[in-house]
Amino acid sequence: MADLLLLAGTRKGLLLARKRGRGWDVESIALPMTAVYAVGIDARGATPRLFAAAASEHWGPTILHSDDLGATWSEPDRAPVAFPERTGAALARVWQIQPAGEDQPGVVYAGTEPTALFRSEDGGLTFELNEALWDHPHRPQWAPGFGGQALHTIVPYPGEPDRILIAMSGGGVYRTQDGGRSWAPSNTGIKCTFLPDPYPEYGQCVHKVAPDSGDPNRLYLQNHNGVYRTDDWGATWSDIARGLPGEFGFAVAADPRRSGRAYLFPLVSDGFRFPPDYRCRIYRTEDAGASWDDLSAGLPDDSFYSVVLRDALTTDNADQAGAYFGTRTGELYGCADRQWERIAGGLPDVLSVRAAALA
Amino acid sequence: MNTVSTPMVTVAVPSALAGYAGGRTHIELALKPSDSDSDSAHMPLDAVFDQLAADVPALERRIRDERGAIRGHVNVYLDGVDIRELGGTAARVGAGATVQILAAISGG
């Protein structure tokens, strides 16, 4: 069985854990006193490159990388992500780090607050702003959610590098089919409970989107109220919340090996952001959202009042992919098949989790 | 032969930032008033930071964002006076001055 590597970004640093054989080895926290809103694993090369988007309350945001599985972290002297002068903007934090497909080695995307997409062609060392999205005429209408106005989801289309789907808080889903020269909203069917029009062209507060592994046109979406699936690469979205105990939530993840399998951590509603029955449960579908089962074996039995944030639920890339999540109260769990185990606890709020099998 | 020493400015940084300056907590910068500046004995604080950005970019970006604004939880003192009382980064800096960088009590 391959070793597993887990990265957990927290509000006060980065946690690395390795699974060799049966048990997890959890290292001391790295990058202390920084909020790590995004972590990334670029497994395209011979050696995985790890990323951590770390923001210090005092000293600002940056992206660090590691080519030795987290033993050391580096960054360029000059800011890896910075807004051009003409924008008048300054980077608040990086919310997403997403390597492109296998056919674009060296290309890495970053999603930021304020809402913007950046692209790197040197493996994630330096990034440049996507001008077309920054200049999009809808920008004045994009509105920040409670967590900020951020671009948090980047889904490159496999094998077609000109096609990218993104999602943002207080703006919704947008797509490009020309390599980022133009962007169009793609929210048909996604409801909006905080604007007069319940189905606007854009403005939805999409919380996270995850691609299905078997069909590049199928994706799963956790909305601010509502869970959806598209089978036409975001042109239309269908409600798949039936069978869930709540349609609100922040996170969604899909199994990278098994088509139709996806995970959620439902909350009751936007006005009652607790797990249903105050129980810590992940819900899993095996049939692309037609039905949902709760996975609770190994999770706490007592009352649970915490939440799982948008990037704190993930899967690894092993043949039998495991699932992982972290909570705002600092617990970190992993699941092989249907049994959860506690990997770490007592952490600062968990903001982001990524995992990979090591060759 | 007379030698004229270059007037210098000292930037003092907290130990938390020394790692971005090769372990230094005091960085000496040459005072370089611009040719267009009628006051040849001083330079604006902005220009001190511009020079810091050229010499020690990894340090400077911890103090200012890409717009050149001092980060929200960073305090800057010029010879012991908060630069907010001196016109912000337009404050004039003379030879021998010390620009001290401190983490604000807020944040973290």
Interface residues (C-beta under 8 A of the other chain):
Chain A: M33 S56 E57 H58 W59 G60 T62 E75 D77 R78 A79 A82 F83 E85 G88 A89 A90 L91
Chain B: A16 L17 P57 A58 R61 R62 I63 D65 E66 R67 A69 R71 H73 V74 A103 A104 S106 G107 G108
